Amino acid sequence: MTAISLGMPAVPPPPLAPRRVSRQIMVGSVPVGGGAPVSVQSMTTTLTSDVNATLQQIA
């Protein structure tokens, strides 16, 4: 398999604006908003923590 260059930056850019305060709701068993960590739903078969492998699979 040939790797595809994705042009990923070495360091994530700073946020464009501060996040606004929101209330937390539950979507099924997943908390959303209110300081909950960002949730990602994926249809890839790689671990989403392995960013390069996931992006290669998407590409």
mmJSON file of the N, C-alpha and C atoms, coordinates in Angstrom:
{"data_MODEL":{"atom_site":{
"group_PDB":["ATOM","ATOM","ATOM","ATOM","ATOM","ATOM","ATOM","ATOM","ATOM","ATOM","ATOM","ATOM","ATOM","ATOM","ATOM","ATOM","ATOM","ATOM","ATOM","ATOM","ATOM","ATOM","ATOM","ATOM","ATOM","ATOM","ATOM","ATOM","ATOM","ATOM","ATOM","ATOM","ATOM","ATOM","ATOM","ATOM","ATOM","ATOM","ATOM","ATOM","ATOM","ATOM","ATOM","ATOM","ATOM","ATOM","ATOM","ATOM","ATOM","ATOM","ATOM","ATOM","ATOM","ATOM","ATOM","ATOM","ATOM","ATOM","ATOM","ATOM","ATOM","ATOM","ATOM","ATOM","ATOM","ATOM","ATOM","ATOM","ATOM","ATOM","ATOM","ATOM","ATOM","ATOM","ATOM","ATOM","ATOM","ATOM","ATOM","ATOM","ATOM","ATOM","ATOM","ATOM","ATOM","ATOM","ATOM","ATOM","ATOM","ATOM","ATOM","ATOM","ATOM","ATOM","ATOM","ATOM","ATOM","ATOM","ATOM","ATOM","ATOM","ATOM","ATOM","ATOM","ATOM","ATOM","ATOM","ATOM","ATOM","ATOM","ATOM","ATOM","ATOM","ATOM","ATOM","ATOM","ATOM","ATOM","ATOM","ATOM","ATOM","ATOM","ATOM","ATOM","ATOM","ATOM","ATOM","ATOM","ATOM","ATOM","ATOM","ATOM","ATOM","ATOM","ATOM","ATOM","ATOM","ATOM","ATOM","ATOM","ATOM","ATOM","ATOM","ATOM","ATOM","ATOM","ATOM","ATOM","ATOM","ATOM","ATOM","ATOM","ATOM","ATOM","ATOM","ATOM","ATOM","ATOM","ATOM","ATOM","ATOM","ATOM","ATOM","ATOM","ATOM","ATOM","ATOM","ATOM","ATOM","ATOM","ATOM","ATOM","ATOM","ATOM","ATOM","ATOM","ATOM"],
"id":[1,2,3,4,5,6,7,8,9,10,11,12,13,14,15,16,17,18,19,20,21,22,23,24,25,26,27,28,29,30,31,32,33,34,35,36,37,38,39,40,41,42,43,44,45,46,47,48,49,50,51,52,53,54,55,56,57,58,59,60,61,62,63,64,65,66,67,68,69,70,71,72,73,74,75,76,77,78,79,80,81,82,83,84,85,86,87,88,89,90,91,92,93,94,95,96,97,98,99,100,101,102,103,104,105,106,107,108,109,110,111,112,113,114,115,116,117,118,119,120,121,122,123,124,125,126,127,128,129,130,131,132,133,134,135,136,137,138,139,140,141,142,143,144,145,146,147,148,149,150,151,152,153,154,155,156,157,158,159,160,161,162,163,164,165,166,167,168,169,170,171,172,173,174,175,176,177],
"type_symbol":["N","C","C","N","C","C","N","C","C","N","C","C","N","C","C","N","C","C","N","C","C","N","C","C","N","C","C","N","C","C","N","C","C","N","C","C","N","C","C","N","C","C","N","C","C","N","C","C","N","C","C","N","C","C","N","C","C","N","C","C","N","C","C","N","C","C","N","C","C","N","C","C","N","C","C","N","C","C","N","C","C","N","C","C","N","C","C","N","C","C","N","C","C","N","C","C","N","C","C","N","C","C","N","C","C","N","C","C","N","C","C","N","C","C","N","C","C","N","C","C","N","C","C","N","C","C","N","C","C","N","C","C","N","C","C","N","C","C","N","C","C","N","C","C","N","C","C","N","C","C","N","C","C","N","C","C","N","C","C","N","C","C","N","C","C","N","C","C","N","C","C","N","C","C","N","C","C"],
"label_atom_id":["N","CA","C","N","CA","C","N","CA","C","N","CA","C","N","CA","C","N","CA","C","N","CA","C","N","CA","C","N","CA","C","N","CA","C","N","CA","C","N","CA","C","N","CA","C","N","CA","C","N","CA","C","N","CA","C","N","CA","C","N","CA","C","N","CA","C","N","CA","C","N","CA","C","N","CA","C","N","CA","C","N","CA","C","N","CA","C","N","CA","C","N","CA","C","N","CA","C","N","CA","C","N","CA","C","N","CA","C","N","CA","C","N","CA","C","N","CA","C","N","CA","C","N","CA","C","N","CA","C","N","CA","C","N","CA","C","N","CA","C","N","CA","C","N","CA","C","N","CA","C","N","CA","C","N","CA","C","N","CA","C","N","CA","C","N","CA","C","N","CA","C","N","CA","C","N","CA","C","N","CA","C","N","CA","C","N","CA","C","N","CA","C","N","CA","C","N","CA","C","N","CA","C","N","CA","C"],
"label_alt_id":[null,null,null,null,null,null,null,null,null,null,null,null,null,null,null,null,null,null,null,null,null,null,null,null,null,null,null,null,null,null,null,null,null,null,null,null,null,null,null,null,null,null,null,null,null,null,null,null,null,null,null,null,null,null,null,null,null,null,null,null,null,null,null,null,null,null,null,null,null,null,null,null,null,null,null,null,null,null,null,null,null,null,null,null,null,null,null,null,null,null,null,null,null,null,null,null,null,null,null,null,null,null,null,null,null,null,null,null,null,null,null,null,null,null,null,null,null,null,null,null,null,null,null,null,null,null,null,null,null,null,null,null,null,null,null,null,null,null,null,null,null,null,null,null,null,null,null,null,null,null,null,null,null,null,null,null,null,null,null,null,null,null,null,null,null,null,null,null,null,null,null,null,null,null,null,null,null],
"label_comp_id":["MET","MET","MET","THR","THR","THR","ALA","ALA","ALA","ILE","ILE","ILE","SER","SER","SER","LEU","LEU","LEU","GLY","GLY","GLY","MET","MET","MET","PRO","PRO","PRO","ALA","ALA","ALA","VAL","VAL","VAL","PRO","PRO","PRO","PRO","PRO","PRO","PRO","PRO","PRO","PRO","PRO","PRO","LEU","LEU","LEU","ALA","ALA","ALA","PRO","PRO","PRO","ARG","ARG","ARG","ARG","ARG","ARG","VAL","VAL","VAL","SER","SER","SER","ARG","ARG","ARG","GLN","GLN","GLN","ILE","ILE","ILE","MET","MET","MET","VAL","VAL","VAL","GLY","GLY","GLY","SER","SER","SER","VAL","VAL","VAL","PRO","PRO","PRO","VAL","VAL","VAL","GLY","GLY","GLY","GLY","GLY","GLY","GLY","GLY","GLY","ALA","ALA","ALA","PRO","PRO","PRO","VAL","VAL","VAL","SER","SER","SER","VAL","VAL","VAL","GLN","GLN","GLN","SER","SER","SER","MET","MET","MET","THR","THR","THR","THR","THR","THR","THR","THR","THR","LEU","LEU","LEU","THR","THR","THR","SER","SER","SER","ASP","ASP","ASP","VAL","VAL","VAL","ASN","ASN","ASN","ALA","ALA","ALA","THR","THR","THR","LEU","LEU","LEU","GLN","GLN","GLN","GLN","GLN","GLN","ILE","ILE","ILE","ALA","ALA","ALA"],
"label_asym_id":["A","A","A","A","A","A","A","A","A","A","A","A","A","A","A","A","A","A","A","A","A","A","A","A","A","A","A","A","A","A","A","A","A","A","A","A","A","A","A","A","A","A","A","A","A","A","A","A","A","A","A","A","A","A","A","A","A","A","A","A","A","A","A","A","A","A","A","A","A","A","A","A","A","A","A","A","A","A","A","A","A","A","A","A","A","A","A","A","A","A","A","A","A","A","A","A","A","A","A","A","A","A","A","A","A","A","A","A","A","A","A","A","A","A","A","A","A","A","A","A","A","A","A","A","A","A","A","A","A","A","A","A","A","A","A","A","A","A","A","A","A","A","A","A","A","A","A","A","A","A","A","A","A","A","A","A","A","A","A","A","A","A","A","A","A","A","A","A","A","A","A","A","A","A","A","A","A"],
"label_entity_id":["1","1","1","1","1","1","1","1","1","1","1","1","1","1","1","1","1","1","1","1","1","1","1","1","1","1","1","1","1","1","1","1","1","1","1","1","1","1","1","1","1","1","1","1","1","1","1","1","1","1","1","1","1","1","1","1","1","1","1","1","1","1","1","1","1","1","1","1","1","1","1","1","1","1","1","1","1","1","1","1","1","1","1","1","1","1","1","1","1","1","1","1","1","1","1","1","1","1","1","1","1","1","1","1","1","1","1","1","1","1","1","1","1","1","1","1","1","1","1","1","1","1","1","1","1","1","1","1","1","1","1","1","1","1","1","1","1","1","1","1","1","1","1","1","1","1","1","1","1","1","1","1","1","1","1","1","1","1","1","1","1","1","1","1","1","1","1","1","1","1","1","1","1","1","1","1","1"],
"label_seq_id":[1,1,1,2,2,2,3,3,3,4,4,4,5,5,5,6,6,6,7,7,7,8,8,8,9,9,9,10,10,10,11,11,11,12,12,12,13,13,13,14,14,14,15,15,15,16,16,16,17,17,17,18,18,18,19,19,19,20,20,20,21,21,21,22,22,22,23,23,23,24,24,24,25,25,25,26,26,26,27,27,27,28,28,28,29,29,29,30,30,30,31,31,31,32,32,32,33,33,33,34,34,34,35,35,35,36,36,36,37,37,37,38,38,38,39,39,39,40,40,40,41,41,41,42,42,42,43,43,43,44,44,44,45,45,45,46,46,46,47,47,47,48,48,48,49,49,49,50,50,50,51,51,51,52,52,52,53,53,53,54,54,54,55,55,55,56,56,56,57,57,57,58,58,58,59,59,59],
"pdbx_PDB_ins_code":[null,null,null,null,null,null,null,null,null,null,null,null,null,null,null,null,null,null,null,null,null,null,null,null,null,null,null,null,null,null,null,null,null,null,null,null,null,null,null,null,null,null,null,null,null,null,null,null,null,null,null,null,null,null,null,null,null,null,null,null,null,null,null,null,null,null,null,null,null,null,null,null,null,null,null,null,null,null,null,null,null,null,null,null,null,null,null,null,null,null,null,null,null,null,null,null,null,null,null,null,null,null,null,null,null,null,null,null,null,null,null,null,null,null,null,null,null,null,null,null,null,null,null,null,null,null,null,null,null,null,null,null,null,null,null,null,null,null,null,null,null,null,null,null,null,null,null,null,null,null,null,null,null,null,null,null,null,null,null,null,null,null,null,null,null,null,null,null,null,null,null,null,null,null,null,null,null],
"Cartn_x":[0.844,0.0,0.882,0.572,1.338,0.723,1.573,1.089,0.798,-0.254,-0.645,-0.288,0.416,0.749,-0.517,-0.799,-2.019,-1.771,-0.511,-0.192,-0.573,-0.472,-0.843,0.187,-0.267,0.672,1.275,2.479,3.16,2.46,1.99,1.337,-0.034,-1.084,-2.403,-2.418,-3.138,-3.207,-3.974,-3.727,-4.48,-5.953,-6.843,-8.268,-8.548,-9.513,-9.862,-10.626,-11.394,-12.196,-12.387,-12.578,-12.827,-14.177,-14.252,-15.521,-16.51,-17.754,-18.755,-19.278,-19.793,-20.348,-21.663,-21.85,-23.088,-23.503,-24.748,-25.197,-24.975,-24.799,-24.543,-25.852,-25.948,-27.086,-26.534,-27.411,-27.014,-27.632,-26.829,-27.305,-27.07,-28.104,-27.934,-27.13,-25.983,-25.117,-23.919,-23.918,-22.777,-23.087,-22.279,-22.496,-21.991,-22.763,-22.405,-22.547,-21.527,-21.569,-21.199,-21.213,-20.968,-19.624,-18.599,-17.272,-16.966,-17.918,-17.658,-16.619,-15.784,-14.819,-15.54,-14.887,-15.476,-15.618,-16.783,-17.043,-16.955,-16.394,-16.255,-16.884,-17.782,-18.336,-17.653,-17.122,-16.331,-16.767,-16.654,-16.932,-15.636,-14.504,-13.216,-12.955,-12.034,-11.697,-10.398,-9.786,-8.554,-8.905,-7.959,-8.153,-8.103,-9.095,-9.095,-7.97,-7.372,-6.213,-4.979,-4.998,-3.911,-4.311,-4.042,-4.522,-4.039,-2.757,-2.236,-2.874,-3.034,-3.658,-5.114,-5.813,-7.222,-7.356,-6.514,-6.573,-6.171,-5.216,-4.833,-6.024,-6.76,-7.906,-9.006,-9.229,-10.234,-9.839,-8.559,-8.071,-8.196],
"Cartn_y":[-1.183,0.0,1.236,2.193,3.428,4.493,5.151,6.222,7.466,8.151,9.38,10.553,11.528,12.712,13.523,13.783,14.493,15.94,16.351,17.736,18.125,17.196,17.475,18.395,19.423,20.287,19.534,19.923,19.261,19.564,20.785,21.206,21.759,21.385,21.934,23.454,24.126,25.593,26.004,27.208,27.672,27.846,27.748,27.924,29.318,29.408,30.693,31.583,30.964,31.723,30.858,31.477,30.675,29.962,28.781,28.043,28.71,28.784,29.41,28.404,28.905,28.057,27.459,26.173,25.518,24.533,24.087,23.099,21.709,20.756,19.391,18.632,17.901,17.015,15.617,14.638,13.261,12.839,12.281,11.698,10.198,9.502,8.1,8.074,7.424,7.381,8.313,9.181,10.057,11.489,12.052,13.454,14.386,15.438,16.41,17.806,18.652,20.029,20.135,21.343,21.583,21.119,21.185,20.781,19.309,18.547,17.138,17.072,16.04,15.925,15.77,16.186,16.088,14.616,14.231,12.854,12.763,11.65,11.44,10.107,10.106,8.86,8.59,7.408,7.095,5.787,5.686,4.433,3.803,4.266,3.676,2.456,1.603,0.409,0.578,1.746,2.011,2.656,2.656,3.394,4.877,5.633,7.063,7.803,7.195,7.814,7.72,6.824,6.731,7.593,8.882,9.878,9.575,9.281,9.06,7.851,6.736,5.552,5.82,6.554,6.869,7.756,8.778,9.676,8.946,8.037,7.248,6.403,5.817,4.993,5.848,7.037,7.934,8.348,8.676,9.097,7.961],
"Cartn_z":[0.0,0.0,0.0,-0.826,-0.924,-0.028,0.764,1.635,0.801,1.157,0.475,1.374,0.832,1.62,1.867,3.147,3.499,3.89,3.924,4.245,5.66,6.595,7.981,8.629,9.342,10.054,11.236,11.631,12.742,14.064,14.216,15.455,15.087,15.848,15.516,15.641,14.773,14.869,16.117,16.608,17.783,17.433,18.423,18.128,17.586,16.687,16.092,17.064,17.941,18.908,20.151,21.301,22.499,22.387,22.986,22.967,23.907,23.492,24.335,25.354,26.445,27.491,27.004,27.225,26.818,27.908,27.84,28.817,28.237,29.108,28.671,28.489,27.38,27.15,26.889,26.984,26.699,25.367,24.491,23.242,23.402,23.802,24.194,25.477,25.451,26.631,26.494,25.471,25.189,25.621,26.549,26.921,25.81,25.529,24.485,25.07,24.877,25.357,26.822,27.349,28.761,29.264,28.46,28.901,28.673,28.129,27.816,26.697,26.69,25.592,24.253,23.183,21.849,21.485,20.996,20.586,19.073,18.588,17.155,16.808,15.836,15.33,14.005,13.855,12.674,12.057,10.741,10.054,9.564,10.099,9.724,10.595,10.157,10.926,11.703,11.612,12.356,13.686,14.61,15.85,15.516,15.95,15.626,16.331,17.365,18.01,17.114,16.119,15.138,13.948,14.085,13.118,11.708,11.544,10.182,9.519,10.233,9.645,9.286,10.148,9.885,8.647,8.561,7.4,6.115,6.209,5.029,4.567,5.525,5.154,4.521,5.039,4.472,3.051,2.875,1.549,0.555],
"occupancy":[1.0,1.0,1.0,1.0,1.0,1.0,1.0,1.0,1.0,1.0,1.0,1.0,1.0,1.0,1.0,1.0,1.0,1.0,1.0,1.0,1.0,1.0,1.0,1.0,1.0,1.0,1.0,1.0,1.0,1.0,1.0,1.0,1.0,1.0,1.0,1.0,1.0,1.0,1.0,1.0,1.0,1.0,1.0,1.0,1.0,1.0,1.0,1.0,1.0,1.0,1.0,1.0,1.0,1.0,1.0,1.0,1.0,1.0,1.0,1.0,1.0,1.0,1.0,1.0,1.0,1.0,1.0,1.0,1.0,1.0,1.0,1.0,1.0,1.0,1.0,1.0,1.0,1.0,1.0,1.0,1.0,1.0,1.0,1.0,1.0,1.0,1.0,1.0,1.0,1.0,1.0,1.0,1.0,1.0,1.0,1.0,1.0,1.0,1.0,1.0,1.0,1.0,1.0,1.0,1.0,1.0,1.0,1.0,1.0,1.0,1.0,1.0,1.0,1.0,1.0,1.0,1.0,1.0,1.0,1.0,1.0,1.0,1.0,1.0,1.0,1.0,1.0,1.0,1.0,1.0,1.0,1.0,1.0,1.0,1.0,1.0,1.0,1.0,1.0,1.0,1.0,1.0,1.0,1.0,1.0,1.0,1.0,1.0,1.0,1.0,1.0,1.0,1.0,1.0,1.0,1.0,1.0,1.0,1.0,1.0,1.0,1.0,1.0,1.0,1.0,1.0,1.0,1.0,1.0,1.0,1.0,1.0,1.0,1.0,1.0,1.0,1.0],
"B_iso_or_equiv":[0.0,0.0,0.0,0.0,0.0,0.0,0.0,0.0,0.0,0.0,0.0,0.0,0.0,0.0,0.0,0.0,0.0,0.0,0.0,0.0,0.0,0.0,0.0,0.0,0.0,0.0,0.0,0.0,0.0,0.0,0.0,0.0,0.0,0.0,0.0,0.0,0.0,0.0,0.0,0.0,0.0,0.0,0.0,0.0,0.0,0.0,0.0,0.0,0.0,0.0,0.0,0.0,0.0,0.0,0.0,0.0,0.0,0.0,0.0,0.0,0.0,0.0,0.0,0.0,0.0,0.0,0.0,0.0,0.0,0.0,0.0,0.0,0.0,0.0,0.0,0.0,0.0,0.0,0.0,0.0,0.0,0.0,0.0,0.0,0.0,0.0,0.0,0.0,0.0,0.0,0.0,0.0,0.0,0.0,0.0,0.0,0.0,0.0,0.0,0.0,0.0,0.0,0.0,0.0,0.0,0.0,0.0,0.0,0.0,0.0,0.0,0.0,0.0,0.0,0.0,0.0,0.0,0.0,0.0,0.0,0.0,0.0,0.0,0.0,0.0,0.0,0.0,0.0,0.0,0.0,0.0,0.0,0.0,0.0,0.0,0.0,0.0,0.0,0.0,0.0,0.0,0.0,0.0,0.0,0.0,0.0,0.0,0.0,0.0,0.0,0.0,0.0,0.0,0.0,0.0,0.0,0.0,0.0,0.0,0.0,0.0,0.0,0.0,0.0,0.0,0.0,0.0,0.0,0.0,0.0,0.0,0.0,0.0,0.0,0.0,0.0,0.0],
"pdbx_formal_charge":[null,null,null,null,null,null,null,null,null,null,null,null,null,null,null,null,null,null,null,null,null,null,null,null,null,null,null,null,null,null,null,null,null,null,null,null,null,null,null,null,null,null,null,null,null,null,null,null,null,null,null,null,null,null,null,null,null,null,null,null,null,null,null,null,null,null,null,null,null,null,null,null,null,null,null,null,null,null,null,null,null,null,null,null,null,null,null,null,null,null,null,null,null,null,null,null,null,null,null,null,null,null,null,null,null,null,null,null,null,null,null,null,null,null,null,null,null,null,null,null,null,null,null,null,null,null,null,null,null,null,null,null,null,null,null,null,null,null,null,null,null,null,null,null,null,null,null,null,null,null,null,null,null,null,null,null,null,null,null,null,null,null,null,null,null,null,null,null,null,null,null,null,null,null,null,null,null],
"auth_seq_id":[1,1,1,2,2,2,3,3,3,4,4,4,5,5,5,6,6,6,7,7,7,8,8,8,9,9,9,10,10,10,11,11,11,12,12,12,13,13,13,14,14,14,15,15,15,16,16,16,17,17,17,18,18,18,19,19,19,20,20,20,21,21,21,22,22,22,23,23,23,24,24,24,25,25,25,26,26,26,27,27,27,28,28,28,29,29,29,30,30,30,31,31,31,32,32,32,33,33,33,34,34,34,35,35,35,36,36,36,37,37,37,38,38,38,39,39,39,40,40,40,41,41,41,42,42,42,43,43,43,44,44,44,45,45,45,46,46,46,47,47,47,48,48,48,49,49,49,50,50,50,51,51,51,52,52,52,53,53,53,54,54,54,55,55,55,56,56,56,57,57,57,58,58,58,59,59,59],
"auth_comp_id":["MET","MET","MET","THR","THR","THR","ALA","ALA","ALA","ILE","ILE","ILE","SER","SER","SER","LEU","LEU","LEU","GLY","GLY","GLY","MET","MET","MET","PRO","PRO","PRO","ALA","ALA","ALA","VAL","VAL","VAL","PRO","PRO","PRO","PRO","PRO","PRO","PRO","PRO","PRO","PRO","PRO","PRO","LEU","LEU","LEU","ALA","ALA","ALA","PRO","PRO","PRO","ARG","ARG","ARG","ARG","ARG","ARG","VAL","VAL","VAL","SER","SER","SER","ARG","ARG","ARG","GLN","GLN","GLN","ILE","ILE","ILE","MET","MET","MET","VAL","VAL","VAL","GLY","GLY","GLY","SER","SER","SER","VAL","VAL","VAL","PRO","PRO","PRO","VAL","VAL","VAL","GLY","GLY","GLY","GLY","GLY","GLY","GLY","GLY","GLY","ALA","ALA","ALA","PRO","PRO","PRO","VAL","VAL","VAL","SER","SER","SER","VAL","VAL","VAL","GLN","GLN","GLN","SER","SER","SER","MET","MET","MET","THR","THR","THR","THR","THR","THR","THR","THR","THR","LEU","LEU","LEU","THR","THR","THR","SER","SER","SER","ASP","ASP","ASP","VAL","VAL","VAL","ASN","ASN","ASN","ALA","ALA","ALA","THR","THR","THR","LEU","LEU","LEU","GLN","GLN","GLN","GLN","GLN","GLN","ILE","ILE","ILE","ALA","ALA","ALA"],
"auth_asym_id":["A","A","A","A","A","A","A","A","A","A","A","A","A","A","A","A","A","A","A","A","A","A","A","A","A","A","A","A","A","A","A","A","A","A","A","A","A","A","A","A","A","A","A","A","A","A","A","A","A","A","A","A","A","A","A","A","A","A","A","A","A","A","A","A","A","A","A","A","A","A","A","A","A","A","A","A","A","A","A","A","A","A","A","A","A","A","A","A","A","A","A","A","A","A","A","A","A","A","A","A","A","A","A","A","A","A","A","A","A","A","A","A","A","A","A","A","A","A","A","A","A","A","A","A","A","A","A","A","A","A","A","A","A","A","A","A","A","A","A","A","A","A","A","A","A","A","A","A","A","A","A","A","A","A","A","A","A","A","A","A","A","A","A","A","A","A","A","A","A","A","A","A","A","A","A","A","A"],
"auth_atom_id":["N","CA","C","N","CA","C","N","CA","C","N","CA","C","N","CA","C","N","CA","C","N","CA","C","N","CA","C","N","CA","C","N","CA","C","N","CA","C","N","CA","C","N","CA","C","N","CA","C","N","CA","C","N","CA","C","N","CA","C","N","CA","C","N","CA","C","N","CA","C","N","CA","C","N","CA","C","N","CA","C","N","CA","C","N","CA","C","N","CA","C","N","CA","C","N","CA","C","N","CA","C","N","CA","C","N","CA","C","N","CA","C","N","CA","C","N","CA","C","N","CA","C","N","CA","C","N","CA","C","N","CA","C","N","CA","C","N","CA","C","N","CA","C","N","CA","C","N","CA","C","N","CA","C","N","CA","C","N","CA","C","N","CA","C","N","CA","C","N","CA","C","N","CA","C","N","CA","C","N","CA","C","N","CA","C","N","CA","C","N","CA","C","N","CA","C","N","CA","C","N","CA","C","N","CA","C"],
"pdbx_PDB_model_num":[1,1,1,1,1,1,1,1,1,1,1,1,1,1,1,1,1,1,1,1,1,1,1,1,1,1,1,1,1,1,1,1,1,1,1,1,1,1,1,1,1,1,1,1,1,1,1,1,1,1,1,1,1,1,1,1,1,1,1,1,1,1,1,1,1,1,1,1,1,1,1,1,1,1,1,1,1,1,1,1,1,1,1,1,1,1,1,1,1,1,1,1,1,1,1,1,1,1,1,1,1,1,1,1,1,1,1,1,1,1,1,1,1,1,1,1,1,1,1,1,1,1,1,1,1,1,1,1,1,1,1,1,1,1,1,1,1,1,1,1,1,1,1,1,1,1,1,1,1,1,1,1,1,1,1,1,1,1,1,1,1,1,1,1,1,1,1,1,1,1,1,1,1,1,1,1,1]
}}}
